[in-house]
């Protein structure tokens, strides 16, 4: 068994021998170094050749003291058991030394208490070291865990950003398909009218070349050409309006740039781009937003919100029935816009309402539902528009969504 290494702060050889003899008599094998000054103690503690187990100190020495030894021990940051052994120590002094860091005190006239005190303090010191090792291990584990959590959180944010971008592109693709379908009718009408106009002009030219063109025939032909031209012009303007609406939606949703815009006009652009989708679903939208609600914000994000909540109504609210009705209204007071959306669909049960804004929650799993539509809406309202979203619904009562956000979106400082 390794002998106990004692740093003995004592100026009396005889008192030091009494202490060592008492410990050996109790079966404790010891080695020691006796010191009498602060410099000697500092050198002993700094020695690489000895690992000290305990400090036993007299109260007062000519050039040193127990309180000075305790201060030095704290200075070098060594957690060693410290026992004061003295002839002349009062209770107040003993309490002061204990508060300063001493672990116990023993009167020299009662050295029989020293061996049990040494054994107890050595055991408690071992426990403190073990706790310290455990705390350090736990701290390292927590640091590693925090690092892993930060890494996983960063990966999750990147994945969510990619998913949201994919959803945005999918929404844009859906709008492209809808606009293409919308353009079929006016372009088809233009082709038919242009063909009729060409045939009529060709007929008039042939009649003129054969000297068979009469005044009445010319007037009738010109009237037909005028009618065909009107059809071409009317459908051309309609196609141009559809393309312009889609261009605004596409540019806003892909660039997500900030600009000033009219709320009603922006929502109208979204509805125009979704015209074919709404007709296929037999869904009607009543737009009650008044003109003149000016915003300085991100129209692309607003269009994405409108697209997502309309698709949510079509996919879930009107599922299993022949169409439905949607009302979009808004107002502005004191620089705060309140956008109100409602449908007359199936509604949402109270116990499910807290889930609908959670990522990946959907009742259409495996049927084309990603579970991100309303989650993206909720995130955009809070993160981009710095606003709030309130849901009010009940089974059979449809869905009512109330958005409140500043007309002038606060500028977020760059990270």
C-alpha positions in Angstrom: 0.0 0.0 0.0 1.4 3.4 -0.9 2.3 5.5 2.2 0.3 8.6 2.9 2.1 11.8 1.8 1.7 14.5 4.4 2.8 18.1 4.1 3.3 19.0 7.7 3.2 22.7 8.6 4.9 22.7 12.0 7.9 24.5 13.6 8.3 22.0 16.5 10.2 18.7 15.9 8.6 17.1 18.9 5.0 18.1 18.0 5.6 16.9 14.5 6.8 13.5 15.8 3.8 13.3 18.1 1.5 13.7 15.1 3.4 11.1 13.0 3.5 8.6 15.8 -0.2 8.9 16.4 -1.0 8.2 12.8 1.4 5.3 12.5 0.0 3.8 15.8 -3.4 3.9 14.1 -2.0 1.8 11.2 -1.5 4.6 8.8 1.8 4.4 6.9 3.1 7.9 6.2 5.8 9.8 4.5 6.1 13.5 5.2 7.9 16.8 4.6 7.9 19.4 7.4 7.9 23.1 6.4 7.8 26.3 8.4 7.4 29.1 5.8 5.2 30.1 2.9 8.2 29.8 0.4 8.9 26.3 1.6 5.2 25.3 1.2 5.0 26.8 -2.2 8.1 24.9 -3.3 6.8 21.7 -1.9 3.4 22.1 -3.6 5.2 22.8 -6.9 7.4 19.8 -6.6 6.9 17.3 -9.4 8.4 14.4 -7.4 5.7 14.3 -4.7 2.0 14.0 -4.9 0.6 15.3 -1.6 -2.4 13.6 0.0 -3.1 15.9 2.9 -1.9 19.1 4.7 -1.7 19.0 8.5 -0.9 22.5 10.0 -0.2 24.1 13.3 -2.2 27.2 14.0 0.5 29.7 14.6 4.2 29.5 13.6 6.8 32.2 14.0 6.9 33.0 10.2 3.7 31.3 9.0 0.2 30.4 10.0 -2.6 28.0 9.2 -4.7 30.8 7.6 -1.7 31.8 5.4 -1.2 28.2 4.4 -4.9 27.9 3.4 -4.6 31.1 1.3 -1.6 29.6 -0.4 -3.4 26.4 -1.1 -6.3 28.3 -2.7 -3.8 30.3 -4.7 -2.2 27.3 -6.3 -5.6 25.7 -6.8 -5.0 22.4 -5.1 -7.8 20.6 -3.5 -6.1 18.9 -0.6 -7.6 18.0 2.8 -6.5 20.5 5.4 -6.5 19.7 9.1 -5.5 22.2 11.8 -3.7 20.7 14.8 -3.0 23.1 17.7 -2.7 23.6 21.4 -4.2 27.1 21.6 -7.1 27.6 19.2 -10.4 29.0 20.4 -13.8 28.2 19.0 -14.1 31.5 17.0 -10.7 31.0 15.5 -11.6 27.4 14.6 -14.8 28.5 12.9 -13.0 31.2 11.0 -10.4 28.6 9.7 -13.2 26.2 8.7 -14.9 29.0 6.8 -11.5 29.8 5.1 -11.3 26.2 3.8 -10.0 24.0 6.7 -11.7 20.7 6.8 -11.3 19.9 10.5 -9.3 20.9 13.6 -7.8 18.7 16.3 -6.4 19.8 19.7 -2.9 18.5 20.3 -4.1 17.3 23.7 -6.7 15.1 21.9 -4.6 13.5 19.1 -6.7 10.3 19.3 -9.2 12.2 17.0 -6.6 12.8 14.3 -6.5 9.3 12.6 -10.3 9.1 12.2 -10.3 12.7 10.9 -7.5 12.0 8.4 -9.3 8.9 7.1 -12.6 10.7 6.8 -11.1 13.7 5.0 -9.2 11.4 2.6 -12.4 9.6 1.8 -14.3 12.9 1.2 -11.4 14.2 -0.9 -11.5 11.1 -3.1 -15.3 11.6 -3.5 -14.7 15.3 -4.4 -12.2 14.2 -7.0 -14.6 11.6 -8.4 -17.4 14.2 -8.5 -15.1 16.6 -10.3 -14.1 14.0 -12.8 -17.8 13.1 -13.3 -18.7 16.8 -13.7 -15.9 17.3 -16.2 -17.0 14.3 -18.1 -20.6 15.5 -18.0 -19.5 19.0 -19.2 -17.5 17.5 -22.1 -20.5 15.3 -23.0 -22.8 18.3 -22.9 -20.4 20.3 -25.1 -20.3 17.4 -27.5 -24.1 17.1 -27.4 -24.5 20.8 -28.0 -22.2 20.6 -30.9 -24.1 17.7 -32.4 -27.4 19.5 -31.8 -26.1 22.6 -33.5 -24.9 20.5 -36.4 -28.2 18.6 -36.7 -30.1 21.8 -36.3 -28.1 23.4 -39.1 -28.7 20.3 -41.3 -32.4 20.4 -40.5 -32.6 24.1 -41.4 -30.9 23.4 -44.7 -33.2 20.5 -45.4 -36.2 22.6 -44.5 -35.0 25.5 -46.8 -34.6 23.0 -49.6 -38.0 21.5 -49.0 -39.6 25.0 -48.9 -37.8 25.9 -52.1 -39.0 22.7 -53.7 -42.6 23.5 -52.6 -42.2 27.0 -54.0 -41.0 25.6 -57.4 -43.8 23.0 -57.3 -46.3 25.8 -56.7 -44.8 27.8 -59.5 -45.0 24.7 -61.8 -48.7 24.3 -60.9 -49.2 28.0 -61.8 -47.4 27.5 -65.1 -49.8 24.6 -65.9 -52.8 26.7 -64.9 -51.8 29.7 -67.0 -51.0 27.4 -70.0 -54.5 26.0 -69.7 -55.9 29.5 -69.3 -54.1 30.7 -72.5 -55.5 27.8 -74.6 -59.0 29.4 -75.0 -57.9 33.0 -76.0 -55.1 31.7 -78.3 -57.5 29.1 -79.8 -60.0 31.9 -80.5 -57.3 34.1 -82.0 -56.2 31.2 -84.3 -59.8 30.6 -85.4 -60.5 34.3 -86.0 -57.2 34.8 -87.8 -58.0 31.8 -90.1 -61.4 33.2 -90.8 -59.9 36.6 -91.5 -57.4 35.1 -93.9 -60.0 33.1 -95.8 -62.3 36.1 -96.1 -59.5 38.4 -97.4 -58.5 35.7 -99.8 -62.1 35.5 -101.0 -62.3 39.3 -101.5 -59.0 39.4 -103.4 -60.1 36.6 -105.7 -63.5 38.4 -106.4 -61.6 41.7 -107.1 -59.2 39.9 -109.5 -62.2 38.4 -111.4 -64.1 41.7 -111.5 -66.8 40.0 -109.5 -66.5 42.2 -106.4 -69.6 44.2 -105.7 -70.1 47.1 -103.3 -72.4 45.1 -101.0 -70.0 42.1 -101.1 -67.1 44.3 -100.2 -69.0 45.9 -97.3 -70.1 42.5 -96.0 -66.6 41.1 -96.3 -65.1 44.1 -94.4 -67.7 43.7 -91.6 -66.7 40.1 -91.2 -63.0 41.0 -91.2 -63.7 43.7 -88.6 -65.5 41.1 -86.4 -62.6 38.7 -86.7 -60.1 41.5 -85.9 -62.1 42.4 -82.8 -62.0 38.8 -81.7 -58.2 38.7 -82.2 -57.7 42.0 -80.4 -60.0 41.0 -77.5 -58.4 37.6 -77.0 -54.9 39.1 -77.5 -55.5 41.5 -74.7 -56.8 38.7 -72.5 -53.7 36.6 -73.2 -51.5 39.6 -72.5 -53.2 40.2 -69.1 -52.8 36.5 -68.2 -49.1 36.6 -69.1 -48.5 39.8 -67.2 -50.2 38.4 -64.1 -48.1 35.3 -64.3 -44.9 37.2 -64.9 -45.5 39.3 -61.8 -46.3 36.2 -59.7 -43.3 34.3 -61.2 -40.8 37.1 -60.7 -42.0 37.9 -57.2 -42.0 34.2 -56.1 -38.6 33.4 -57.6 -36.7 36.6 -56.6 -38.6 37.3 -53.4 -37.6 40.9 -53.7 -39.1 43.6 -51.6 -41.1 46.4 -53.2 -44.2 48.6 -52.8 -47.4 47.1 -54.0 -51.2 47.2 -53.8 -52.6 44.4 -51.7 -55.7 43.8 -53.8 -53.8 43.9 -57.1 -51.3 41.3 -55.8 -54.0 38.9 -54.6 -55.8 39.4 -57.9 -52.6 38.3 -59.8 -52.5 35.2 -57.7 -56.1 34.4 -58.4 -55.7 35.0 -62.1 -52.8 32.6 -62.2 -54.8 30.0 -60.3 -57.9 30.4 -62.5 -57.8 27.0 -64.1 -57.2 25.3 -60.8 -60.1 27.0 -59.2 -62.4 26.1 -62.1 -61.4 22.5 -62.1 -62.2 22.4 -58.4 -65.5 24.3 -59.0 -64.3 26.8 -56.3 -65.4 30.4 -56.4 -63.4 33.2 -54.8 -65.1 36.5 -53.8 -62.4 39.2 -53.5 -63.5 41.9 -51.1 -60.2 43.6 -50.5 -60.6 47.3 -51.2 -58.3 49.2 -53.5 -55.6 51.4 -52.0 -54.1 49.2 -49.2 -50.5 49.9 -50.0 -47.7 47.7 -48.6 -44.0 47.8 -48.6 -43.0 44.2 -48.2 -42.5 40.9 -50.1 -45.3 40.3 -52.7 -43.9 36.9 -53.7 -44.2 35.6 -50.2 -47.7 37.0 -49.9 -48.7 35.3 -53.2 -47.3 32.0 -51.9 -49.4 32.4 -48.7 -52.5 33.0 -50.9 -51.7 30.0 -53.1 -51.1 27.7 -50.2 -54.2 28.5 -48.3 -56.4 28.2 -51.4 -54.8 24.9 -52.3 -55.4 23.8 -48.6 -59.1 24.7 -49.0 -59.4 22.8 -52.3 -57.4 19.7 -51.1 -58.9 19.4 -47.7 -61.9 21.7 -47.2 -63.7 20.8 -50.4 -62.6 17.2 -50.6 -65.4 14.8 -51.5 -67.9 17.6 -52.5 -68.7 19.6 -55.6 -66.7 22.8 -55.1 -66.9 25.5 -52.5 -66.8 29.2 -51.8 -63.9 31.3 -50.6 -64.0 34.9 -49.4 -60.9 37.1 -49.1 -61.2 40.4 -47.3 -58.8 42.9 -45.8 -58.6 46.2 -44.0 -55.8 48.5 -42.7 -55.8 50.6 -39.6 -52.9 52.4 -38.0 -50.4 50.9 -40.4 -51.5 47.3 -39.5 -53.1 45.2 -42.2 -55.7 42.6 -41.3 -56.2 40.0 -44.1 -59.2 37.7 -43.6 -59.6 34.4 -45.4 -62.6 32.1 -45.0 -64.1 29.1 -46.8 -67.2 27.0 -46.4 -65.4 23.7 -46.3 -65.4 20.8 -43.9 -63.7 22.7 -41.1 -61.1 21.4 -38.6 -61.8 19.6 -35.3 -60.6 21.5 -32.2 -58.2 18.7 -31.2 -56.4 19.0 -34.6 -56.1 22.7 -34.9 -52.8 22.9 -33.0 -51.3 20.4 -35.4 -52.2 22.0 -38.8 -49.2 24.4 -38.7 -46.7 21.7 -37.7 -44.3 20.6 -40.5 -45.2 17.4 -42.4 -48.6 17.1 -40.7 -51.2 16.1 -43.3 -54.3 14.0 -43.6 -53.4 13.3 -47.2 -50.2 11.3 -46.6 -49.4 9.3 -49.7 -52.1 11.2 -51.7 -50.0 14.2 -52.8 -50.1 16.1 -49.5 -46.7 17.2 -48.2 -47.8 18.6 -44.9 -45.9 21.8 -45.5 -48.5 24.1 -46.9 -49.8 25.7 -43.7 -46.5 25.3 -42.0 -44.9 27.5 -44.7 -47.7 30.0 -44.3 -47.2 30.2 -40.6 -43.4 30.6 -40.9 -43.8 33.3 -43.6 -46.3 35.3 -41.5 -44.0 35.3 -38.4 -40.5 35.3 -39.9 -41.0 37.5 -43.0 -44.1 39.7 -42.3 -43.4 39.9 -38.6 -47.1 39.2 -38.0 -49.6 36.8 -36.4 -51.9 34.2 -37.7 -55.2 33.1 -36.0 -57.2 30.1 -36.9 -60.9 29.8 -36.1 -62.7 26.6 -37.3 -65.1 23.9 -36.3 -66.4 20.8 -38.1 -68.9 21.8 -40.8 -68.2 25.5 -40.2 -65.3 26.0 -42.7 -62.0 27.6 -41.9 -61.4 31.3 -40.9 -57.9 32.6 -41.0 -57.0 36.1 -39.8 -53.5 37.5 -40.7 -52.3 40.7 -39.0 -49.0 42.2 -40.1 -47.5 45.7 -40.6 -48.1 47.4 -43.9 -44.5 48.4 -43.8 -42.5 45.2 -43.0 -39.7 46.0 -40.6 -36.2 45.8 -42.1 -34.3 42.8 -40.7 -30.6 43.6 -40.1 -28.3 41.3 -42.1 -26.8 38.4 -40.2 
